[in-house]
Each structure stands twice: as structure tokens, then as C-alpha cells.
Amino acid sequence: MAGWAVLLIPHRSEATDEAALPDDYRRILAIVRAADGPVQVRAVGERLGLNASVRGKLEPLRAKMTKLADRGWLHKRPDGRFTARR
């Protein structure tokens, strides 16, 4: 939209539920929620079928997970792992 900033990933407080998220972000959120504890980006990448042995393949995923954390959907721990917000 001309003149309007549109967030692809809404802040959690502004969205009624995760249906407001694009499909790939919902898949990431589901994987993190299904984990028994904090997860590394590599583990999420492996579940998504990415080649986790190549660091460059994980950087776009890391950016998406960080964006989810910045918007309140995930929590990024100081050690770099992610957990789901309840």
C-alpha cells in the first residue's frame, strides 16, 4: 500500500491468533512449541528439511525466528536458543 507500512509479521499483542502469520512462520512456531525445551536454529532447520550442515542455509531461518522473537511470538534466550511464549 502506498504510504502505509504493512508488517508481514504482526506483533503478538496486535494479532488475535497465529493464523495472522504466514505459513512458514506458523510451521516454525509449531516446531518450537512441540519441542521439550529450548531449541537451536539448527534443530528447527533439520525439522524443516533444510541442509543444516551449511551455515548459510540457516541464516534466513535464524532471521525469521529472531523476527518472531522481536514481535513477541517466541522468546530468544541469551544462549541463542528459542522457546515458545505461553
MARKE-8163 format. One record per residue (C-alpha): residue in one letter; x, y, z. Coordinates in steps of 0.5 Angstrom, whole numbers, plus 2048, in hexadecimal, padded with zeros to 3 digits. Example, Ala and Ser with C-alpha at 12.3 -4.5 7.8 and 13.67 -1.06 7.14 Angstrom:
MARKE-8163
a8197F7810s81B7FE80E
This chain:
MARKE-8163
m800800800a8038077FEg80580B804w803805809a80880180Dv8057FA80Dl8087F5812l8087EE80Fi8097EB816p8057EF81Bh8067F0822r8037EA826s7FF7EF82Ae7FC7F2824a7FA7EB821t7F47E7823d7F87E1822e7FE7DE81Ea7F97DD818a7FB7E4816l8027E1815p8057DF80Ed8057D780Dd80D7D780Ey80D7DB815r8077D6817r80B7D0816i8117D381Al80C7D581Fa8097CE820i8107CA820v8137CF825r80C7CD829a80D7C6828a8147C682Bd8157C3832g8197C9834p81D7CF830v81F7CD829q8257D0825v8247D281Er8287CC81Ba8227C781Ev81D7CB81Bg8207CC814e8217C4815r81A7C3816l8187C8810g81C7C380Cl8227C980Bn8297C780Aa82B7C8811s8337C780Fv8337CD80Br8337D3810g8317D880Ak82A7D4809l8297D5811e82A7DD811p8237DE80Dl81F7DA813r8237DD818a8217E4816k8197E1816m81A7DE81Dt81D7E581Fk8177E981Cl8127E481Fa8167E6826d8167ED825r80F7ED824g80D7E982Aw80B7E2827l8127DF829h8177E082Fk81E7E082Dr8237DE833p82A7E1834d82D7DB831g8297DC82Br8247D682Bf81D7D882Bt8177D682Fa80F7D782Er80C7DC831r8067D9835
